[in-house]
Amino acid sequence: MLSAKNPMRRVLMITLCFEVIVFGLAVPVMHYVSSVPLEQAALLGAGAALLAIVSAALMRSPIGYVLGWLTQVAGLALGFLTPSMFAVGAMFAAIWVVTVILGRKLDANAAASPEGERR
C-alpha cells in the first residue's frame, strides 16, 4: 500500500478507470470477433469493469490494492475469451506493476529524507 501523499496512487486509480472503459469495449470484440455468446461476454466484461470500479473506489484502503491486483488478473483472463485481451491485459498489468514499484520507491525516498518530504 502506498502512502496517502504518494502521487502514484492517483496513477493507479486512473489506470483502473481506463480499464473500466477497455473492459466495456472488449464485450463487442468478444462477441463479434471471437464468437463468444453475447450474454457471456457481457457478464464477464461487466464483471471485470465492476471489479475495476470498486478497486478504484477503495484505493485508500489496503483492500483496494488487493482488488486492483485481481483486476489485472481479470484483464489477463479475458484473453481466454478473445486473444487480443492477452496483449491489452498485459499492457495494463505492466503499467500497474511499474506504478506500484515507482510508488514504493517514492515512499522509501520520502522516509529516508531528513524532512520526510518528497523531492
C-alpha positions in Angstrom: 0.0 0.0 0.0 1.3 3.4 -0.9 1.2 6.4 1.4 -1.7 8.8 1.2 0.5 11.6 -0.3 2.1 9.4 -2.9 1.3 10.7 -6.4 1.4 7.1 -7.8 -1.8 6.3 -6.0 -3.6 8.6 -8.4 -1.9 6.9 -11.4 -3.2 3.5 -10.1 -6.7 4.9 -9.8 -6.6 6.4 -13.3 -5.2 3.0 -14.7 -8.2 1.3 -13.2 -10.6 3.8 -14.7 -9.2 3.3 -18.1 -9.5 -0.5 -17.6 -13.3 0.0 -17.0 -13.5 1.6 -20.5 -11.4 -1.2 -22.1 -13.4 -4.0 -20.4 -16.6 -2.4 -21.7 -15.2 -2.2 -25.2 -14.0 -5.8 -25.0 -17.6 -7.1 -24.9 -18.4 -6.4 -28.6 -14.9 -7.7 -29.5 -15.5 -10.9 -27.6 -18.9 -11.3 -29.3 -18.3 -10.3 -32.9 -14.6 -11.2 -33.3 -14.3 -14.3 -31.1 -17.9 -15.5 -31.3 -18.4 -15.6 -27.6 -22.1 -15.6 -26.7 -23.3 -12.1 -26.0 -24.6 -12.9 -22.5 -21.3 -14.5 -21.5 -19.2 -11.7 -23.0 -21.4 -9.0 -21.3 -21.4 -10.8 -18.0 -17.6 -11.2 -17.9 -16.8 -7.8 -19.3 -19.2 -6.1 -16.9 -17.8 -8.1 -14.0 -14.3 -7.1 -14.8 -15.4 -3.5 -15.2 -17.2 -3.6 -11.9 -14.2 -5.0 -10.2 -12.1 -2.2 -11.6 -14.6 0.4 -10.4 -14.7 -1.0 -6.9 -10.9 -1.2 -6.8 -10.5 2.4 -7.8 -13.1 3.5 -5.2 -11.3 1.6 -2.5 -7.7 2.7 -3.3 -7.4 4.5 0.1 -7.6 1.2 1.9 -5.5 -2.0 1.6 -8.4 -3.9 0.1 -8.3 -1.6 -2.9 -4.8 -2.7 -3.7 -5.8 -6.4 -3.4 -8.8 -5.8 -5.7 -6.5 -3.8 -8.1 -4.2 -6.8 -8.4 -7.3 -9.1 -9.0 -8.4 -6.6 -11.7 -5.1 -7.2 -13.5 -5.7 -10.9 -13.3 -9.2 -10.5 -14.7 -7.9 -8.4 -17.6 -5.5 -11.1 -18.5 -8.1 -13.8 -18.0 -10.4 -12.2 -20.6 -7.7 -13.2 -23.1 -9.0 -16.8 -22.8 -12.2 -15.5 -24.5 -10.6 -13.2 -27.0 -6.8 -13.4 -27.6 -6.4 -9.6 -28.1 -7.1 -9.2 -24.4 -3.9 -11.0 -23.5 -2.0 -8.2 -25.0 -4.2 -5.4 -23.6 -4.3 -7.1 -20.2 -0.5 -7.5 -20.2 -0.1 -3.8 -21.0 -2.3 -2.7 -18.1 -0.7 -5.2 -15.8 2.7 -3.8 -16.8 1.6 -0.3 -16.1 0.2 -1.4 -12.7 3.4 -3.2 -11.7 5.7 -0.3 -12.8 3.5 2.2 -11.0 3.5 0.2 -7.8 7.3 -0.2 -7.9 7.8 3.5 -8.6 5.3 4.4 -5.8 7.2 2.3 -3.3 10.5 3.9 -4.3 8.9 7.3 -3.7 7.7 6.3 -0.3 11.2 4.9 0.5 12.9 8.1 -0.6 10.4 10.2 1.4 11.1 8.1 4.5 14.8 8.4 4.1 14.9 12.2 3.5 15.5 14.3 6.6 12.3 16.3 6.3 10.2 13.3 5.4 9.0 15.1 2.2 9.3 14.1 -1.5 11.7 15.9 -3.7 
